[in-house]
Amino acid sequence: MGADNQDEHDLAALRHDYAAGGLDEADLASDPVTMFQRWFADAVSGGLHEPNAMVVSTVSADGRPSSRTVLLKGIGPDGFRFFTNLGSRKGVDLAGNAHCALLFPWHDLERQVRVEGTATLISRDDVAAYFASRPRGSQLGAWASSQSTPVFDRGALEASYDEAERRFPGEVPVPDGWGGYLVRPEVVEFWQGRTGRLHDRLVYRRAGAGDTWATQRLAP
């Protein structure tokens, strides 16, 4: 048996029976944001590494999907917030197609949360307030890196960082091409692993244009 076939066999044999808990309709909050905040608190108290890490998926103008991990930096009744270089691939994608998806993979809790929604730009005042709270190194990094564009080598990137450090010896302003997005959720699914692959999948769907939500259970 070749190495490739052996790897395929090993992957096929990997499995885990989920038995940490369950999720019933009676457990749901009245809205998905409140429910997310409950589960997020569990992720924090459970000691998960970077529980605010989420996979953001976007689609380009020619229909090509892409995904990457970013950090959630705000959650409220209006939705989920994150910050990035607006000229990055995800920024370009969202400029042409505001529909996106978020995924929180909390494997240690045998849970995941899936969000489908629409992204809008956060106000410059809110962007400036968040940028001011970042460590100085991260602020300089935002100036040094034109995210998603080719760079000659690591040395060129470090030279760009050094130049930004010389340019801004004091307060570091917000780069013009740096900003944030608010993802207004339309669909939010809470997934809890169960034994025998009979997982719990409970979904909130926005009913109309307001903040009324309908819930349903999906087959795993």
LINJOBEL-V500109 format. One record per residue. N is the residue number from 1. NEAR is the number of other ideal C-beta (glycine too) atoms within 8 Angstrom. Layout:
N,NEAR
N,NEAR
This chain:
1,4
2,5
3,5
4,6
5,8
6,9
7,8
8,8
9,9
10,8
11,7
12,6
13,6
14,6
15,4
16,4
17,6
18,10
19,7
20,7
21,5
22,6
23,8
24,6
25,7
26,4
27,5
28,10
29,7
30,5
31,10
32,11
33,11
34,9
35,13
36,11
37,9
38,9
39,13
40,11
41,8
42,9
43,13
44,8
45,6
46,9
47,4
48,10
49,5
50,6
51,11
52,8
53,10
54,13
55,9
56,13
57,11
58,13
59,11
60,13
61,6
62,4
63,6
64,6
65,8
66,11
67,7
68,8
69,6
70,10
71,8
72,13
73,9
74,8
75,10
76,7
77,6
78,5
79,12
80,13
81,14
82,14
83,12
84,13
85,13
86,10
87,10
88,10
89,10
90,12
91,12
92,11
93,14
94,12
95,6
96,7
97,9
98,7
99,8
100,15
101,9
102,15
103,11
104,13
105,6
106,13
107,6
108,6
109,11
110,11
111,11
112,9
113,14
114,12
115,14
116,10
117,15
118,9
119,12
120,8
121,9
122,11
123,6
124,7
125,6
126,9
127,14
128,9
129,8
130,12
131,12
132,6
133,5
134,9
135,5
136,7
137,6
138,8
139,12
140,13
141,9
142,13
143,12
144,10
145,10
146,7
147,8
148,8
149,6
150,3
151,7
152,5
153,6
154,5
155,7
156,9
157,11
158,8
159,8
160,11
161,11
162,8
163,9
164,12
165,9
166,7
167,7
168,12
169,5
170,4
171,4
172,9
173,5
174,9
175,8
176,4
177,8
178,12
179,12
180,13
181,13
182,12
183,14
184,10
185,14
186,8
187,12
188,13
189,12
190,15
191,11
192,13
193,9
194,12
195,7
196,5
197,6
198,6
199,10
200,12
201,11
202,13
203,12
204,15
205,10
206,10
207,7
208,5
209,2
210,5
211,6
212,7
213,11
214,7
215,10
216,7
217,9
218,8
219,4
220,8
